[in-house]
Amino acid sequence: MTPYDHAVIAFYFLFMLLMGWLSSRFIKNTSDYFRGGGQMLWWLVGSGAFMTQFSAWTFTGAASKAYAEGWPIFVIFFANAVGFFLNAAYFAARARQMRVITAIQAVRIRFSKANEQVFTWLQIPLGTLYAGIWLNGLCVFLAAAFGFDLESTIIVTGLVVVAMTLLGGSWAAISGDFIQMLILMPVTVVAAFLALREVGGVPAFIDRLPAGHLDIGAMFDSPLMLLWVVAILIKQFISTNNMLDASRYLCVKDGSHARRAALLAGSLFLIGPVVWFIPPMAASILHPDLGAVFPSLKNPSEGAFLAISMSTMPAGMIGLLLCGILAATMSSMDSGLNKNAGFFVKNFYHTVLRPHAPERELVKAGKITTGILGALVILAGINFSRLENLGLFDLMLRFGTLVAVPYTIPLVLSVIVKRTPSWSGWSTVIVCLAVSLLTTHYLDARWLAQALDLARPLTATEANYWAIAIGLFLNVIAGVAWFLGTMAFWKHAPADERQRIEAFHERMLTPVDFEAEEGANSDHAQARLLGNLALAYGGFIVLLALIPNPTTGRLAFVFCGGVVALVGYALKRASRKTGGPTVAAASAPSVTPSSTVTTASANP
């Protein structure tokens, strides 16, 4: 790390805080704070959906998998692409057409008030733990880069993310995601190019990789591997197509924009992983002993991406790369904090504690809640950093399979299946969590070895494949069977409950009339603000070409900055063509048919 790298990172932090402050100008009520007032454009929401689906774990835990085994890591991200394409085909438009401020309000309408509280108080701790894993993954990377104490790094980084989110709410979260995507993609393209050049080009890269790194056919040689691949495809479908993650589309203008946002996210997931995992696989060639490079890391392979970057990137570019890694986690954390604060305020504080609270009070409560949840995320990240013998890759997948999947199965099925009683939601979660508990305790790798009378115990990798696959399959089988089984009780549900559920499904099929329901149009303001920010950041990156570096290094900065600035210029041109209200005018509070319907429907 050089002083140039430090300066680049300092500028990045200040720029993100500035974005939070600028975004606060859009906020007048809880709809603005928690879902961008339902005014955001597809390219903004699509980039946010892409960025929030991964974190620094991609460049630490997932990179360690690419370093050690190669191709299996691509399965997860390809599954994300498939999930988003199915999102575009079926779920995305329905999500926007729920016409709610938070996804848990949709849970209340589809199920009941009791379900609203069950899912609220399950999601808040689950979301906090997820964010803690993301923050820990980020700080593993930063601590390795700077040599700082891991826990101190978690605290400082967490505070910056909380401050940005607290200031600007969903506008800051999603606008930040867009700018951060513009930084991340070209920087990782440069990292991949330099890594390939270092190993001698693409042919040499393929020839020198450890055996099996590109052998996709190996999945058919191992039943456990094949089970794991299928399980991951199902898991990522569930994680991208459930009512809870409808939050990402509640911000967008209408169903058409929602579909285009999902297509953009899916397309980016076909491109991103190909670029991201070249450097850690190249590290397996150039740095076969990462323990010697990062002796302080519990799992040295989690520093694979950084190791190859340190040996190939010009002065100042490591700082820009770390900004991209910061972007990956900050996008997940700020969106998660904003979403969970919305659940608490709109689905507990407003409905239970203060049903007549004015909008100004609710926005203030949202900011206070964001601060408290941020502190809990930092504590969770510190505690995850103390776990022994479990890498970030396995921690993330096990948590998602055994804890998050049980929670989301009924939230997928409830969008597809209409005629189930209100208690089908919370009861399916209980059944699935019980299955996870029994699976963890009784159907572990030791049980499998005994049941199949294997000549040798399973390796640690095989044991993890088994734990994820068996947990996923049993959860899906039990959850789907239970949820569909409750259809037998539909006719016994109260008439008003059946009417409410029928009306909710009808609403999901009814296109949003943006002009009639939302009214305020901030297309011009969005394009102008994001265009100005992208031009400013792109110009800063281009200026980094003045740092004393070889010609290739200078060209790398020109390329990265040029991409960001070019997008900014295109947005500025678009804003001049569309015209429209200023930021202040676009964010002026108004009572719209959509907000009236939402309030009435969220309190049946």
Stockholm file with secondary structure:
# STOCKHOLM 1.0

chainA/1-604         MTPYDHAVIAFYFLFMLLMGWLSSRFIKNTSDYFRGGGQMLWWLVGSGAFMTQFSAWTFTGAASKAYAEGWPIFVIFFANAVGFFLNAAYFAARARQMRVITAIQAVRIRFSKANEQVFTWLQIPLGTLYAGIWLNGLCVFLAAAFGFDLESTIIVTGLVVVAMTLLGGSWAAISGDFIQMLILMPVTVVAAFLALREVGGVPAFIDRLPAGHLDIGAMFDSPLMLLWVVAILIKQFISTNNMLDASRYLCVKDGSHARRAALLAGSLFLIGPVVWFIPPMAASILHPDLGAVFPSLKNPSEGAFLAISMSTMPAGMIGLLLCGILAATMSSMDSGLNKNAGFFVKNFYHTVLRPHAPERELVKAGKITTGILGALVILAGINFSRLENLGLFDLMLRFGTLVAVPYTIPLVLSVIVKRTPSWSGWSTVIVCLAVSLLTTHYLDARWLAQALDLARPLTATEANYWAIAIGLFLNVIAGVAWFLGTMAFWKHAPADERQRIEAFHERMLTPVDFEAEEGANSDHAQARLLGNLALAYGGFIVLLALIPNPTTGRLAFVFCGGVVALVGYALKRASRKTGGPTVAAASAPSVTPSSTVTTASANP
#=GR chainA/1-604 SS CCHHHHHHHHHHHHHHHHHHHHHGGGCSSHHHHHHGGGCBCHHHHHHHHHHHTCCGGGGTHHHHHHHHTSTHHHHHHHHHHHHHHHIIIIIHHHHHTTCCSSHHHHHHHHTCHHHHHHHHHHHHHHHHHHHHHHHHHHHHHHHHHHCCCHHHHHHHHHHHHHHHHHHHHHHHHHHHHHHHHHHHHHHHHHHHHHHHHHHTSHHHHHHHSCTTTTCGGGGGTCHHHHHHHHHHHHHHHHHHSSSGGGHHHHTBSSHHHHHHHHHHHHHHHHHHHHHHTHHHHHHHHHCSCHHHHCTTCSSGGGGHHHHHHHHHCCTTHHHHHHHHHHHHHHHHHHHHHHHHHHHHIIIIIIIIICTTCCHHHHHHHHHHHHHHHHHHHHHHHHHHTTCCSCCHHHHHHHHIIIIIHHHHHHHHHHHHCCCCCTTHHHHHHHHHHHHHHHHHHHSSHHHHHHHTTCSSCCCHHHHHHHHHHHHHHHHHHHHHHHHHHGGGGGGGSCHHHHHHHHHHHHHHTSCCCHHHHTCCCCHHHHHHHHHHHHHHHHHHHHHGGGSSCCHHHHHHHHHHHHHHHHHHHHHHHHHHHHCCCCHHHHTCCCCCHHHHHHHHHHCC
#=GC SS_cons         CCHHHHHHHHHHHHHHHHHHHHHGGGCSSHHHHHHGGGCBCHHHHHHHHHHHTCCGGGGTHHHHHHHHTSTHHHHHHHHHHHHHHHIIIIIHHHHHTTCCSSHHHHHHHHTCHHHHHHHHHHHHHHHHHHHHHHHHHHHHHHHHHHCCCHHHHHHHHHHHHHHHHHHHHHHHHHHHHHHHHHHHHHHHHHHHHHHHHHHTSHHHHHHHSCTTTTCGGGGGTCHHHHHHHHHHHHHHHHHHSSSGGGHHHHTBSSHHHHHHHHHHHHHHHHHHHHHHTHHHHHHHHHCSCHHHHCTTCSSGGGGHHHHHHHHHCCTTHHHHHHHHHHHHHHHHHHHHHHHHHHHHIIIIIIIIICTTCCHHHHHHHHHHHHHHHHHHHHHHHHHHTTCCSCCHHHHHHHHIIIIIHHHHHHHHHHHHCCCCCTTHHHHHHHHHHHHHHHHHHHSSHHHHHHHTTCSSCCCHHHHHHHHHHHHHHHHHHHHHHHHHHGGGGGGGSCHHHHHHHHHHHHHHTSCCCHHHHTCCCCHHHHHHHHHHHHHHHHHHHHHGGGSSCCHHHHHHHHHHHHHHHHHHHHHHHHHHHHCCCCHHHHTCCCCCHHHHHHHHHHCC
//
